[in-house]
Amino acid sequence: LIQKKTLVLKKNNLHVLGEFGLIDKLTANIGDHSNGVMVGPGDDAAVLAIQTGHLLLATCDSQIEGVHFRLDWSAPADIGKRAAAVNLSDIAAMGGDPRFALVSLAVPKDFDVDTLLKIYQGMSVGFSSWNTQIVGGNTAGTSGPLMLDITLLGEVLPNRVLNRAGARVGDIVCVTGTLGNARAGCRLLSDGMPSRDLDEALSREALAAYRTPVPRVMAGEILAASGVVTACMDISDGLIGDAAHIAKQSNVEIVVDIDRVPVAEAARCVAASIDELPEVFAAKGGEDFELLFTAPGSGSARVISEIGDKTGLPVTVIGEVRKGQGVVVRMHGRPIPELCSGFDHFK
Amino acid sequence: LIQKKTLVLKKNNLHVLGEFGLIDKLTANIGDHSNGVMVGPGDDAAVLAIQTGHLLLATCDSQIEGVHFRLDWSAPADIGKRAAAVNLSDIAAMGGDPRFALVSLAVPKDFDVDTLLKIYQGMSVGFSSWNTQIVGGNTAGTSGPLMLDITLLGEVLPNRVLNRAGARVGDIVCVTGTLGNARAGCRLLSDGMPSRDLDEALSREALAAYRTPVPRVMAGEILAASGVVTACMDISDGLIGDAAHIAKQSNVEIVVDIDRVPVAEAARCVAASIDELPEVFAAKGGEDFELLFTAPGSGSARVISEIGDKTGLPVTVIGEVRKGQGVVVRMHGRPIPELCSGFDHFK
């Protein structure tokens, strides 16, 4: 029995398993390929079919241990699922259908193989919920932290592309869902989860928003099909910083009325417990992965109600597009200059 | 004057420059997008057009400081150029045209920005030599080493795909170019470049093979267009280990006559200086990025001479495909069992 156990342990050691043994284990459960995958993992490149008349969407995003996730904050499968969601969110923000993922792993040589397999499996489940297949990737040893680097490919009809550059003066600024829960969840984890100020259901909601955000793929498709959206992106670095990207690329000024920001209930409680204004707490928190978009006020009522009907997500008007540059944050109609900043990896 | 210099230094500090400042600097010189790029860097995803009737190729490969490259062994631009070449080689091995690259960077927070810009610029030059544009990417801070993770997209006509699974009993096994120079170059660097056994021109050749390998894109296209190639891959982990991949995926046995392996001149000298058989030294050395392919003997003469005529590369027949499994290495016609292994990242 002892011998058998030793053998199992040895088999799950990266040095014994080796690169190709690891790849075999990782890709064993990702299912049969079909639906456009002519050659999947295991060749020099994947061979893929994009639907006739469609454009290709390509995005990549990395998750690094200690920077983007912590092994003591999330279950391994949730870490993988989140890495998938972060990339799915980018395809959603372009109005596209996610299709194929390539997963590049940088793995510390002493990393536990079972944990790695659970992370990978979570990623695979996260993708398959949205009809996306893992078609290739890479594994390398590293002296640094575990890194999951995903490239996600999608497709979109040419007249449905949602980009950041089309916001027009007079448009309204909208956001799906509610904001602040991811930041609230992160805060609960970093502070050791104080339960006094927050009931259990709200706490669970905030933790789930942080650990396994839901990419707004359906909302993105509805926005793309509506034909009225002029600019769209997902909120990953924080509402205000992200609004600044639309302002810059569309060469307009975005006005955000912070009192109109839809604040998640848990975020409201956590903000109160640290004496921060809930709307500011929510607007500064990144990683909610809701969609921020602009559209002419006249044509947007139908798409807003369609999103509500089909996805259950509220859509809130939080501002307007004006002539000018940058983001102006207003409270009770008055500009608050000190609120204009987003998250930056090196600052 | 001092103040100005301080300012310049500060501007090139990642903490001051910030993530978006860095992205602006990185993408400032990559040129105007055209030729299928509808939306380039700076949006949630790139929007790309694949030629009608073509299949998409997708591959990814990472280069990690201390594992795949060393800053004291190569100039920054060469590190970038090499990262591009490693990925271009994978598209070449599938018979495709490289088109679009996504570059994901994990950067230590104290990393020198000028060095990073030079690496990125080298990558961009490496890609543009093969008509490939950088269309997107990601930057993240890391507590680990610098990592360049590239996803490369290409296109190929459906009847021109070269994969690993089609080798047939009776085929011959061929390799482009000569082998061993990359390993020789690496050896020269790790041993502090002994000049006694190697003249300067050969030494330069070996170092160039290691630092800036040339992807065999043209040879791959000729092989794909020939219609006779049954399996193909690039040699990245070493001839014998890579031949094992074709054997496994084609469900055949590959016989390699090691005395027929085309050994580069510098590799021959370096092997002699360490008392290793030159053919074994060359066959075990990875990262030559030559193409290894199988084809029926009868139909391959024309494609071999075409590659010679159009690219100047020799093509050498080094073995044959038999019924069975795995790789058999023969010397003077006799099997040498102890020679069957390739490079593995975790072993």
Interface residues (C-beta under 8 A of the other chain):
Chain A: L14 H15 L17 G18 E19 F20 L22 M38 V39 G42 D43 D44 A45 A46 V47 L48 A49 I50 T52 L55 L56 L57 A58 T59 C60 D61 S62 I64 G66 V67 H68 S89 D90 I91 A93 M94 G96 F100 L102 S104 A106 V107 K109 V135 G136 G137 N138 T139 A140 G141 T142 S143 G144 P145 M147 D149 T151 L152 L153 G154 V156 P158 V161 N163 R164 A165 M233 D234 H245 Q249 D344 H345 F346 K347
Chain B: L14 H15 L17 G18 E19 F20 L22 M38 V39 G42 D43 D44 A45 A46 V47 L48 A49 I50 T52 L55 L56 L57 A58 T59 C60 D61 S62 I64 G66 V67 H68 S89 D90 I91 A93 M94 G96 F100 L102 S104 A106 V107 K109 V135 G136 G137 N138 T139 A140 G141 T142 S143 G144 P145 M147 D149 T151 L152 L153 G154 V156 P158 V161 N163 R164 A165 M233 D234 H245 Q249 D344 H345 F346 K347
